[in-house]
Amino acid sequence: MKYRISHTETGILLRVWAPAPLTEARTRPYLFLAQYRVSTEKEAMQLLSTYLSGEQLAIATN
């Protein structure tokens, strides 16, 4: 899982994605990409924490 927190004119942008190699069927280098606009960096970190804890749960159950 990768992420980027960017400061924009309208607030904070959090991008979260799961990288994946390109193939004939996959034209983007990720499995999914989610973007969220939030008001503060603290909100972005809280949302990121939710993603990371969900990934840990998926790893534990597989």
mmJSON file of the N, C-alpha and C atoms, coordinates in Angstrom:
{"data_MODEL":{"atom_site":{
"group_PDB":["ATOM","ATOM","ATOM","ATOM","ATOM","ATOM","ATOM","ATOM","ATOM","ATOM","ATOM","ATOM","ATOM","ATOM","ATOM","ATOM","ATOM","ATOM","ATOM","ATOM","ATOM","ATOM","ATOM","ATOM","ATOM","ATOM","ATOM","ATOM","ATOM","ATOM","ATOM","ATOM","ATOM","ATOM","ATOM","ATOM","ATOM","ATOM","ATOM","ATOM","ATOM","ATOM","ATOM","ATOM","ATOM","ATOM","ATOM","ATOM","ATOM","ATOM","ATOM","ATOM","ATOM","ATOM","ATOM","ATOM","ATOM","ATOM","ATOM","ATOM","ATOM","ATOM","ATOM","ATOM","ATOM","ATOM","ATOM","ATOM","ATOM","ATOM","ATOM","ATOM","ATOM","ATOM","ATOM","ATOM","ATOM","ATOM","ATOM","ATOM","ATOM","ATOM","ATOM","ATOM","ATOM","ATOM","ATOM","ATOM","ATOM","ATOM","ATOM","ATOM","ATOM","ATOM","ATOM","ATOM","ATOM","ATOM","ATOM","ATOM","ATOM","ATOM","ATOM","ATOM","ATOM","ATOM","ATOM","ATOM","ATOM","ATOM","ATOM","ATOM","ATOM","ATOM","ATOM","ATOM","ATOM","ATOM","ATOM","ATOM","ATOM","ATOM","ATOM","ATOM","ATOM","ATOM","ATOM","ATOM","ATOM","ATOM","ATOM","ATOM","ATOM","ATOM","ATOM","ATOM","ATOM","ATOM","ATOM","ATOM","ATOM","ATOM","ATOM","ATOM","ATOM","ATOM","ATOM","ATOM","ATOM","ATOM","ATOM","ATOM","ATOM","ATOM","ATOM","ATOM","ATOM","ATOM","ATOM","ATOM","ATOM","ATOM","ATOM","ATOM","ATOM","ATOM","ATOM","ATOM","ATOM","ATOM","ATOM","ATOM","ATOM","ATOM","ATOM","ATOM","ATOM","ATOM","ATOM","ATOM","ATOM","ATOM","ATOM","ATOM","ATOM","ATOM"],
"id":[1,2,3,4,5,6,7,8,9,10,11,12,13,14,15,16,17,18,19,20,21,22,23,24,25,26,27,28,29,30,31,32,33,34,35,36,37,38,39,40,41,42,43,44,45,46,47,48,49,50,51,52,53,54,55,56,57,58,59,60,61,62,63,64,65,66,67,68,69,70,71,72,73,74,75,76,77,78,79,80,81,82,83,84,85,86,87,88,89,90,91,92,93,94,95,96,97,98,99,100,101,102,103,104,105,106,107,108,109,110,111,112,113,114,115,116,117,118,119,120,121,122,123,124,125,126,127,128,129,130,131,132,133,134,135,136,137,138,139,140,141,142,143,144,145,146,147,148,149,150,151,152,153,154,155,156,157,158,159,160,161,162,163,164,165,166,167,168,169,170,171,172,173,174,175,176,177,178,179,180,181,182,183,184,185,186],
"type_symbol":["N","C","C","N","C","C","N","C","C","N","C","C","N","C","C","N","C","C","N","C","C","N","C","C","N","C","C","N","C","C","N","C","C","N","C","C","N","C","C","N","C","C","N","C","C","N","C","C","N","C","C","N","C","C","N","C","C","N","C","C","N","C","C","N","C","C","N","C","C","N","C","C","N","C","C","N","C","C","N","C","C","N","C","C","N","C","C","N","C","C","N","C","C","N","C","C","N","C","C","N","C","C","N","C","C","N","C","C","N","C","C","N","C","C","N","C","C","N","C","C","N","C","C","N","C","C","N","C","C","N","C","C","N","C","C","N","C","C","N","C","C","N","C","C","N","C","C","N","C","C","N","C","C","N","C","C","N","C","C","N","C","C","N","C","C","N","C","C","N","C","C","N","C","C","N","C","C","N","C","C","N","C","C","N","C","C"],
"label_atom_id":["N","CA","C","N","CA","C","N","CA","C","N","CA","C","N","CA","C","N","CA","C","N","CA","C","N","CA","C","N","CA","C","N","CA","C","N","CA","C","N","CA","C","N","CA","C","N","CA","C","N","CA","C","N","CA","C","N","CA","C","N","CA","C","N","CA","C","N","CA","C","N","CA","C","N","CA","C","N","CA","C","N","CA","C","N","CA","C","N","CA","C","N","CA","C","N","CA","C","N","CA","C","N","CA","C","N","CA","C","N","CA","C","N","CA","C","N","CA","C","N","CA","C","N","CA","C","N","CA","C","N","CA","C","N","CA","C","N","CA","C","N","CA","C","N","CA","C","N","CA","C","N","CA","C","N","CA","C","N","CA","C","N","CA","C","N","CA","C","N","CA","C","N","CA","C","N","CA","C","N","CA","C","N","CA","C","N","CA","C","N","CA","C","N","CA","C","N","CA","C","N","CA","C","N","CA","C","N","CA","C","N","CA","C","N","CA","C"],
"label_alt_id":[null,null,null,null,null,null,null,null,null,null,null,null,null,null,null,null,null,null,null,null,null,null,null,null,null,null,null,null,null,null,null,null,null,null,null,null,null,null,null,null,null,null,null,null,null,null,null,null,null,null,null,null,null,null,null,null,null,null,null,null,null,null,null,null,null,null,null,null,null,null,null,null,null,null,null,null,null,null,null,null,null,null,null,null,null,null,null,null,null,null,null,null,null,null,null,null,null,null,null,null,null,null,null,null,null,null,null,null,null,null,null,null,null,null,null,null,null,null,null,null,null,null,null,null,null,null,null,null,null,null,null,null,null,null,null,null,null,null,null,null,null,null,null,null,null,null,null,null,null,null,null,null,null,null,null,null,null,null,null,null,null,null,null,null,null,null,null,null,null,null,null,null,null,null,null,null,null,null,null,null,null,null,null,null,null,null],
"label_comp_id":["MET","MET","MET","LYS","LYS","LYS","TYR","TYR","TYR","ARG","ARG","ARG","ILE","ILE","ILE","SER","SER","SER","HIS","HIS","HIS","THR","THR","THR","GLU","GLU","GLU","THR","THR","THR","GLY","GLY","GLY","ILE","ILE","ILE","LEU","LEU","LEU","LEU","LEU","LEU","ARG","ARG","ARG","VAL","VAL","VAL","TRP","TRP","TRP","ALA","ALA","ALA","PRO","PRO","PRO","ALA","ALA","ALA","PRO","PRO","PRO","LEU","LEU","LEU","THR","THR","THR","GLU","GLU","GLU","ALA","ALA","ALA","ARG","ARG","ARG","THR","THR","THR","ARG","ARG","ARG","PRO","PRO","PRO","TYR","TYR","TYR","LEU","LEU","LEU","PHE","PHE","PHE","LEU","LEU","LEU","ALA","ALA","ALA","GLN","GLN","GLN","TYR","TYR","TYR","ARG","ARG","ARG","VAL","VAL","VAL","SER","SER","SER","THR","THR","THR","GLU","GLU","GLU","LYS","LYS","LYS","GLU","GLU","GLU","ALA","ALA","ALA","MET","MET","MET","GLN","GLN","GLN","LEU","LEU","LEU","LEU","LEU","LEU","SER","SER","SER","THR","THR","THR","TYR","TYR","TYR","LEU","LEU","LEU","SER","SER","SER","GLY","GLY","GLY","GLU","GLU","GLU","GLN","GLN","GLN","LEU","LEU","LEU","ALA","ALA","ALA","ILE","ILE","ILE","ALA","ALA","ALA","THR","THR","THR","ASN","ASN","ASN"],
"label_asym_id":["A","A","A","A","A","A","A","A","A","A","A","A","A","A","A","A","A","A","A","A","A","A","A","A","A","A","A","A","A","A","A","A","A","A","A","A","A","A","A","A","A","A","A","A","A","A","A","A","A","A","A","A","A","A","A","A","A","A","A","A","A","A","A","A","A","A","A","A","A","A","A","A","A","A","A","A","A","A","A","A","A","A","A","A","A","A","A","A","A","A","A","A","A","A","A","A","A","A","A","A","A","A","A","A","A","A","A","A","A","A","A","A","A","A","A","A","A","A","A","A","A","A","A","A","A","A","A","A","A","A","A","A","A","A","A","A","A","A","A","A","A","A","A","A","A","A","A","A","A","A","A","A","A","A","A","A","A","A","A","A","A","A","A","A","A","A","A","A","A","A","A","A","A","A","A","A","A","A","A","A","A","A","A","A","A","A"],
"label_entity_id":["1","1","1","1","1","1","1","1","1","1","1","1","1","1","1","1","1","1","1","1","1","1","1","1","1","1","1","1","1","1","1","1","1","1","1","1","1","1","1","1","1","1","1","1","1","1","1","1","1","1","1","1","1","1","1","1","1","1","1","1","1","1","1","1","1","1","1","1","1","1","1","1","1","1","1","1","1","1","1","1","1","1","1","1","1","1","1","1","1","1","1","1","1","1","1","1","1","1","1","1","1","1","1","1","1","1","1","1","1","1","1","1","1","1","1","1","1","1","1","1","1","1","1","1","1","1","1","1","1","1","1","1","1","1","1","1","1","1","1","1","1","1","1","1","1","1","1","1","1","1","1","1","1","1","1","1","1","1","1","1","1","1","1","1","1","1","1","1","1","1","1","1","1","1","1","1","1","1","1","1","1","1","1","1","1","1"],
"label_seq_id":[1,1,1,2,2,2,3,3,3,4,4,4,5,5,5,6,6,6,7,7,7,8,8,8,9,9,9,10,10,10,11,11,11,12,12,12,13,13,13,14,14,14,15,15,15,16,16,16,17,17,17,18,18,18,19,19,19,20,20,20,21,21,21,22,22,22,23,23,23,24,24,24,25,25,25,26,26,26,27,27,27,28,28,28,29,29,29,30,30,30,31,31,31,32,32,32,33,33,33,34,34,34,35,35,35,36,36,36,37,37,37,38,38,38,39,39,39,40,40,40,41,41,41,42,42,42,43,43,43,44,44,44,45,45,45,46,46,46,47,47,47,48,48,48,49,49,49,50,50,50,51,51,51,52,52,52,53,53,53,54,54,54,55,55,55,56,56,56,57,57,57,58,58,58,59,59,59,60,60,60,61,61,61,62,62,62],
"pdbx_PDB_ins_code":[null,null,null,null,null,null,null,null,null,null,null,null,null,null,null,null,null,null,null,null,null,null,null,null,null,null,null,null,null,null,null,null,null,null,null,null,null,null,null,null,null,null,null,null,null,null,null,null,null,null,null,null,null,null,null,null,null,null,null,null,null,null,null,null,null,null,null,null,null,null,null,null,null,null,null,null,null,null,null,null,null,null,null,null,null,null,null,null,null,null,null,null,null,null,null,null,null,null,null,null,null,null,null,null,null,null,null,null,null,null,null,null,null,null,null,null,null,null,null,null,null,null,null,null,null,null,null,null,null,null,null,null,null,null,null,null,null,null,null,null,null,null,null,null,null,null,null,null,null,null,null,null,null,null,null,null,null,null,null,null,null,null,null,null,null,null,null,null,null,null,null,null,null,null,null,null,null,null,null,null,null,null,null,null,null,null],
"Cartn_x":[0.857,0.0,0.91,0.584,1.33,0.347,0.886,0.029,0.807,0.047,0.628,-0.357,0.146,-0.657,-0.145,-1.036,-0.661,-1.489,-0.853,-1.557,-2.013,-3.313,-3.873,-4.536,-5.002,-5.681,-6.98,-7.588,-8.875,-8.765,-7.562,-7.384,-6.292,-6.506,-5.537,-6.08,-5.233,-5.613,-4.828,-5.553,-4.949,-5.205,-4.131,-4.244,-3.68,-4.415,-3.996,-4.122,-3.077,-3.146,-2.327,-2.677,-1.957,-1.232,0.094,0.838,0.693,0.793,0.733,1.469,2.079,2.793,1.812,2.259,1.449,1.394,0.238,0.05,-0.8,-1.094,-1.986,-3.361,-3.816,-5.142,-5.134,-3.986,-3.901,-3.118,-3.801,-3.165,-2.658,-2.941,-2.457,-1.605,-0.585,0.323,-0.178,-1.489,-2.037,-3.303,-3.597,-4.826,-6.029,-5.832,-6.873,-6.218,-6.944,-6.5,-7.703,-7.552,-8.626,-8.11,-8.938,-8.579,-9.618,-9.146,-10.027,-9.548,-10.485,-10.176,-10.652,-9.756,-10.072,-9.602,-9.999,-9.676,-8.297,-7.861,-6.588,-5.719,-4.441,-3.519,-3.832,-4.329,-4.708,-5.816,-6.811,-7.885,-7.318,-6.383,-5.755,-5.044,-4.328,-3.61,-4.577,-5.703,-6.697,-7.293,-7.594,-8.133,-7.093,-5.853,-4.774,-4.641,-4.758,-4.681,-5.768,-6.951,-8.041,-7.656,-7.066,-6.624,-5.551,-4.588,-3.484,-3.945,-4.861,-5.352,-6.181,-6.89,-7.637,-6.716,-5.576,-4.612,-4.002,-3.713,-3.166,-4.168,-5.448,-6.49,-6.533,-6.421,-6.442,-5.242,-4.082,-2.891,-3.066,-3.628,-3.801,-4.799,-5.796,-6.84,-6.514,-5.508,-5.163,-4.196],
"Cartn_y":[-1.16,0.0,1.231,2.187,3.443,4.592,5.729,6.895,8.175,9.242,10.574,11.565,12.45,13.537,14.829,15.547,16.788,17.942,19.095,20.323,20.987,21.309,21.955,23.262,24.015,25.277,25.052,23.884,23.608,22.737,22.423,21.608,20.574,19.415,18.333,17.212,16.657,15.545,14.315,13.248,11.964,11.002,10.42,9.382,8.098,7.01,5.699,4.737,3.912,2.959,1.711,0.645,-0.624,-0.828,-0.766,-0.91,-2.312,-2.387,-3.665,-3.506,-4.571,-4.48,-4.327,-3.646,-3.494,-4.823,-5.12,-6.3,-5.872,-6.807,-6.476,-6.066,-6.69,-6.393,-5.189,-4.876,-3.774,-2.626,-1.517,-0.386,0.668,0.497,1.412,0.623,1.24,0.486,0.327,0.106,-0.092,-0.937,-1.599,-2.386,-1.494,-0.471,0.518,1.828,2.908,4.242,4.953,5.422,6.163,7.555,8.563,9.946,10.538,11.247,11.896,13.314,14.248,15.629,15.816,16.291,16.527,17.929,18.381,19.746,19.889,18.836,18.935,17.712,17.872,16.75,15.682,16.106,15.153,14.227,14.789,13.973,12.991,13.457,12.584,11.42,11.689,10.635,9.64,10.121,9.224,8.302,8.862,8.066,7.065,7.482,6.588,5.445,5.737,4.715,3.652,4.08,3.145,2.202,2.731,1.881,0.904,1.404,0.543,-0.557,-0.262,-1.302,-2.323,-1.897,-2.827,-3.738,-3.219,-4.051,-5.081,-4.686,-5.632,-6.745,-6.415,-7.407,-8.386,-7.869,-8.731,-9.671,-9.182,-10.02,-11.11,-10.771,-11.73,-12.826,-12.522,-13.514,-14.341,-13.965,-14.741,-15.832],
"Cartn_z":[0.0,0.0,0.0,-0.833,-0.881,-0.694,-0.321,-0.135,-0.388,-0.618,-0.768,-0.171,0.652,1.215,0.597,-0.078,-0.764,-0.232,-0.14,0.222,-1.073,-1.151,-2.331,-1.912,-2.882,-2.587,-1.815,-1.993,-1.354,-0.111,0.318,1.514,1.332,1.894,1.871,0.991,0.143,-0.719,-0.286,0.061,0.403,-0.745,-1.26,-2.284,-1.691,-1.844,-1.359,-2.53,-2.771,-3.858,-3.55,-4.236,-4.144,-5.474,-5.468,-6.723,-7.317,-8.636,-9.351,-10.681,-11.156,-12.442,-13.608,-14.628,-15.842,-16.587,-17.149,-17.999,-19.182,-20.072,-21.192,-20.696,-19.609,-19.068,-18.13,-17.535,-16.566,-17.203,-17.444,-18.113,-17.14,-15.859,-14.825,-13.842,-13.259,-12.38,-10.943,-10.777,-9.435,-9.508,-8.387,-8.298,-8.064,-7.208,-6.985,-6.587,-6.765,-6.367,-5.771,-4.537,-3.872,-3.535,-3.736,-3.423,-2.487,-1.478,-0.508,-0.274,-0.28,0.104,1.536,2.381,3.786,4.153,5.337,5.751,6.372,7.078,7.807,7.552,7.808,7.686,8.734,9.885,10.922,10.412,9.729,9.149,8.126,7.314,6.315,6.991,8.066,8.774,9.418,9.926,10.515,9.447,8.284,7.186,6.694,6.595,6.199,7.195,8.458,9.498,9.299,8.883,8.603,7.472,6.405,5.296,5.754,6.502,6.916,7.863,8.755,9.659,8.888,7.862,7.016,6.239,5.779,5.066,6.008,7.232,8.197,8.475,8.534,8.748,7.569,6.359,5.17,5.172,5.555,5.619,6.667,7.789,8.895,8.543,7.724,7.42,6.189,5.428,4.216,4.521],
"occupancy":[1.0,1.0,1.0,1.0,1.0,1.0,1.0,1.0,1.0,1.0,1.0,1.0,1.0,1.0,1.0,1.0,1.0,1.0,1.0,1.0,1.0,1.0,1.0,1.0,1.0,1.0,1.0,1.0,1.0,1.0,1.0,1.0,1.0,1.0,1.0,1.0,1.0,1.0,1.0,1.0,1.0,1.0,1.0,1.0,1.0,1.0,1.0,1.0,1.0,1.0,1.0,1.0,1.0,1.0,1.0,1.0,1.0,1.0,1.0,1.0,1.0,1.0,1.0,1.0,1.0,1.0,1.0,1.0,1.0,1.0,1.0,1.0,1.0,1.0,1.0,1.0,1.0,1.0,1.0,1.0,1.0,1.0,1.0,1.0,1.0,1.0,1.0,1.0,1.0,1.0,1.0,1.0,1.0,1.0,1.0,1.0,1.0,1.0,1.0,1.0,1.0,1.0,1.0,1.0,1.0,1.0,1.0,1.0,1.0,1.0,1.0,1.0,1.0,1.0,1.0,1.0,1.0,1.0,1.0,1.0,1.0,1.0,1.0,1.0,1.0,1.0,1.0,1.0,1.0,1.0,1.0,1.0,1.0,1.0,1.0,1.0,1.0,1.0,1.0,1.0,1.0,1.0,1.0,1.0,1.0,1.0,1.0,1.0,1.0,1.0,1.0,1.0,1.0,1.0,1.0,1.0,1.0,1.0,1.0,1.0,1.0,1.0,1.0,1.0,1.0,1.0,1.0,1.0,1.0,1.0,1.0,1.0,1.0,1.0,1.0,1.0,1.0,1.0,1.0,1.0,1.0,1.0,1.0,1.0,1.0,1.0],
"B_iso_or_equiv":[0.0,0.0,0.0,0.0,0.0,0.0,0.0,0.0,0.0,0.0,0.0,0.0,0.0,0.0,0.0,0.0,0.0,0.0,0.0,0.0,0.0,0.0,0.0,0.0,0.0,0.0,0.0,0.0,0.0,0.0,0.0,0.0,0.0,0.0,0.0,0.0,0.0,0.0,0.0,0.0,0.0,0.0,0.0,0.0,0.0,0.0,0.0,0.0,0.0,0.0,0.0,0.0,0.0,0.0,0.0,0.0,0.0,0.0,0.0,0.0,0.0,0.0,0.0,0.0,0.0,0.0,0.0,0.0,0.0,0.0,0.0,0.0,0.0,0.0,0.0,0.0,0.0,0.0,0.0,0.0,0.0,0.0,0.0,0.0,0.0,0.0,0.0,0.0,0.0,0.0,0.0,0.0,0.0,0.0,0.0,0.0,0.0,0.0,0.0,0.0,0.0,0.0,0.0,0.0,0.0,0.0,0.0,0.0,0.0,0.0,0.0,0.0,0.0,0.0,0.0,0.0,0.0,0.0,0.0,0.0,0.0,0.0,0.0,0.0,0.0,0.0,0.0,0.0,0.0,0.0,0.0,0.0,0.0,0.0,0.0,0.0,0.0,0.0,0.0,0.0,0.0,0.0,0.0,0.0,0.0,0.0,0.0,0.0,0.0,0.0,0.0,0.0,0.0,0.0,0.0,0.0,0.0,0.0,0.0,0.0,0.0,0.0,0.0,0.0,0.0,0.0,0.0,0.0,0.0,0.0,0.0,0.0,0.0,0.0,0.0,0.0,0.0,0.0,0.0,0.0,0.0,0.0,0.0,0.0,0.0,0.0],
"pdbx_formal_charge":[null,null,null,null,null,null,null,null,null,null,null,null,null,null,null,null,null,null,null,null,null,null,null,null,null,null,null,null,null,null,null,null,null,null,null,null,null,null,null,null,null,null,null,null,null,null,null,null,null,null,null,null,null,null,null,null,null,null,null,null,null,null,null,null,null,null,null,null,null,null,null,null,null,null,null,null,null,null,null,null,null,null,null,null,null,null,null,null,null,null,null,null,null,null,null,null,null,null,null,null,null,null,null,null,null,null,null,null,null,null,null,null,null,null,null,null,null,null,null,null,null,null,null,null,null,null,null,null,null,null,null,null,null,null,null,null,null,null,null,null,null,null,null,null,null,null,null,null,null,null,null,null,null,null,null,null,null,null,null,null,null,null,null,null,null,null,null,null,null,null,null,null,null,null,null,null,null,null,null,null,null,null,null,null,null,null],
"auth_seq_id":[1,1,1,2,2,2,3,3,3,4,4,4,5,5,5,6,6,6,7,7,7,8,8,8,9,9,9,10,10,10,11,11,11,12,12,12,13,13,13,14,14,14,15,15,15,16,16,16,17,17,17,18,18,18,19,19,19,20,20,20,21,21,21,22,22,22,23,23,23,24,24,24,25,25,25,26,26,26,27,27,27,28,28,28,29,29,29,30,30,30,31,31,31,32,32,32,33,33,33,34,34,34,35,35,35,36,36,36,37,37,37,38,38,38,39,39,39,40,40,40,41,41,41,42,42,42,43,43,43,44,44,44,45,45,45,46,46,46,47,47,47,48,48,48,49,49,49,50,50,50,51,51,51,52,52,52,53,53,53,54,54,54,55,55,55,56,56,56,57,57,57,58,58,58,59,59,59,60,60,60,61,61,61,62,62,62],
"auth_comp_id":["MET","MET","MET","LYS","LYS","LYS","TYR","TYR","TYR","ARG","ARG","ARG","ILE","ILE","ILE","SER","SER","SER","HIS","HIS","HIS","THR","THR","THR","GLU","GLU","GLU","THR","THR","THR","GLY","GLY","GLY","ILE","ILE","ILE","LEU","LEU","LEU","LEU","LEU","LEU","ARG","ARG","ARG","VAL","VAL","VAL","TRP","TRP","TRP","ALA","ALA","ALA","PRO","PRO","PRO","ALA","ALA","ALA","PRO","PRO","PRO","LEU","LEU","LEU","THR","THR","THR","GLU","GLU","GLU","ALA","ALA","ALA","ARG","ARG","ARG","THR","THR","THR","ARG","ARG","ARG","PRO","PRO","PRO","TYR","TYR","TYR","LEU","LEU","LEU","PHE","PHE","PHE","LEU","LEU","LEU","ALA","ALA","ALA","GLN","GLN","GLN","TYR","TYR","TYR","ARG","ARG","ARG","VAL","VAL","VAL","SER","SER","SER","THR","THR","THR","GLU","GLU","GLU","LYS","LYS","LYS","GLU","GLU","GLU","ALA","ALA","ALA","MET","MET","MET","GLN","GLN","GLN","LEU","LEU","LEU","LEU","LEU","LEU","SER","SER","SER","THR","THR","THR","TYR","TYR","TYR","LEU","LEU","LEU","SER","SER","SER","GLY","GLY","GLY","GLU","GLU","GLU","GLN","GLN","GLN","LEU","LEU","LEU","ALA","ALA","ALA","ILE","ILE","ILE","ALA","ALA","ALA","THR","THR","THR","ASN","ASN","ASN"],
"auth_asym_id":["A","A","A","A","A","A","A","A","A","A","A","A","A","A","A","A","A","A","A","A","A","A","A","A","A","A","A","A","A","A","A","A","A","A","A","A","A","A","A","A","A","A","A","A","A","A","A","A","A","A","A","A","A","A","A","A","A","A","A","A","A","A","A","A","A","A","A","A","A","A","A","A","A","A","A","A","A","A","A","A","A","A","A","A","A","A","A","A","A","A","A","A","A","A","A","A","A","A","A","A","A","A","A","A","A","A","A","A","A","A","A","A","A","A","A","A","A","A","A","A","A","A","A","A","A","A","A","A","A","A","A","A","A","A","A","A","A","A","A","A","A","A","A","A","A","A","A","A","A","A","A","A","A","A","A","A","A","A","A","A","A","A","A","A","A","A","A","A","A","A","A","A","A","A","A","A","A","A","A","A","A","A","A","A","A","A"],
"auth_atom_id":["N","CA","C","N","CA","C","N","CA","C","N","CA","C","N","CA","C","N","CA","C","N","CA","C","N","CA","C","N","CA","C","N","CA","C","N","CA","C","N","CA","C","N","CA","C","N","CA","C","N","CA","C","N","CA","C","N","CA","C","N","CA","C","N","CA","C","N","CA","C","N","CA","C","N","CA","C","N","CA","C","N","CA","C","N","CA","C","N","CA","C","N","CA","C","N","CA","C","N","CA","C","N","CA","C","N","CA","C","N","CA","C","N","CA","C","N","CA","C","N","CA","C","N","CA","C","N","CA","C","N","CA","C","N","CA","C","N","CA","C","N","CA","C","N","CA","C","N","CA","C","N","CA","C","N","CA","C","N","CA","C","N","CA","C","N","CA","C","N","CA","C","N","CA","C","N","CA","C","N","CA","C","N","CA","C","N","CA","C","N","CA","C","N","CA","C","N","CA","C","N","CA","C","N","CA","C","N","CA","C","N","CA","C","N","CA","C"],
"pdbx_PDB_model_num":[1,1,1,1,1,1,1,1,1,1,1,1,1,1,1,1,1,1,1,1,1,1,1,1,1,1,1,1,1,1,1,1,1,1,1,1,1,1,1,1,1,1,1,1,1,1,1,1,1,1,1,1,1,1,1,1,1,1,1,1,1,1,1,1,1,1,1,1,1,1,1,1,1,1,1,1,1,1,1,1,1,1,1,1,1,1,1,1,1,1,1,1,1,1,1,1,1,1,1,1,1,1,1,1,1,1,1,1,1,1,1,1,1,1,1,1,1,1,1,1,1,1,1,1,1,1,1,1,1,1,1,1,1,1,1,1,1,1,1,1,1,1,1,1,1,1,1,1,1,1,1,1,1,1,1,1,1,1,1,1,1,1,1,1,1,1,1,1,1,1,1,1,1,1,1,1,1,1,1,1,1,1,1,1,1,1]
}}}
